[in-house]
Amino acid sequence: MAAMFLLDLTLPTPAENLALDEALLEEAERAGQPHETLRLWEPAAPMVVVGRSSRLEQEVQIEACRQLGVPILRRTSGGAAVVTGPGCLMYAVVLSYEKRPELRAVDRAHRFVLNTIVAGLEEHAPSVRCRGTSDLTLGHQKFSGNSVRCRREHFLYHGTLLYNFRLELIECCLRMPPRQPTYREGRAHGEFVANLPVAADALRQSLIAAWHADRPSATWPEAETARLVAERYSHDEWHGLR
């Protein structure tokens, strides 16, 4: 696999962090050539992140989030709501269709990205598997949810990796999802999710090695991130809160 850029960067606010994932995709689209990046980050406080087409009232315990002070934000990609925060490593990869034309088929993109992560985690957790459309599981329990945003020349694939997360927050903040993979078998959040038994540093290094992300990025798209925050991620309307 060709080397890609590495950006290990957590910004101060939830809005900035979600905007940066999208900004990396936009940066790649404007590069005029394949431009692939692995980004790693971890929120400083809990937050709920819903999919681009999610209906908050169907997926989120809105009043409970307000009482707990957990912000609700919308990402640029699809999929259902997730809860993240300390103990949940977030990753994003921006990949080039020119380098990987077969990944224009979304099902193949799911399998490629998730199988790459599985290969990186095998030494720590041999029972990790891909399940459903875009889940990673440890046995029959989910520790990673993922989603994709496609553009003309690149796509963004990003998700969660629970390793030391307060799992009770998921039960508090999320409703049962309107669409469930068959393997869930109707289980409540508390029975369905789990932490991956891997330390934070080992988890980071496994992903970096799996993606051959050995080119630390000296810059990041600050101006594009700021624009997206100002125009989209700082507005309640975008997040579906009004």
TAWOMO-V136901 format. One line per field, one symbol per residue. ss: DSSP state (H for helix, E for strand, C for the rest). phi: phi as a letter, one per 20 degrees, with the letter a starting at -180 (. if undefined). Layout:
ss=???
phi=???
This chain:
ss=CCCCEEEECCCCCHHHHHHHHHHHHHHHHHCCCCCCEEEEECCCCCEEEECCCCCHHHHECHHHHHHHCCEEEECCCCCCCEEECCCEEEEEEEEECCCCHHHHCHHHHHHHHHHHHHHHHCCCCCCEEEECCCEEEECCEEEEEEEEEECCCEEEEEEEEECCCCCHHHHHHECCCCCCCHHHCCCCHHHHECCCCCCHHHHHHHHHHHCCCCEECCCCCHHHHHHHHHHHHCCHHHHCCC
phi=.ffcfdcdbdefcgffffffgfffffgffefmbgbdbddcbbfebfbdcdfgdfdgfedceffffffemefdcdeeeenefcdcqgncfdcbcdcefffcffeffffffgfffffffgffegfebfefbecmfbddcdmddecbdbbccdcfdbcdcbadcfcbefffffffedefffccfgfflmffgfeedbefecfgfffgffffffeledcgefcbffffffffffecfedgffenec
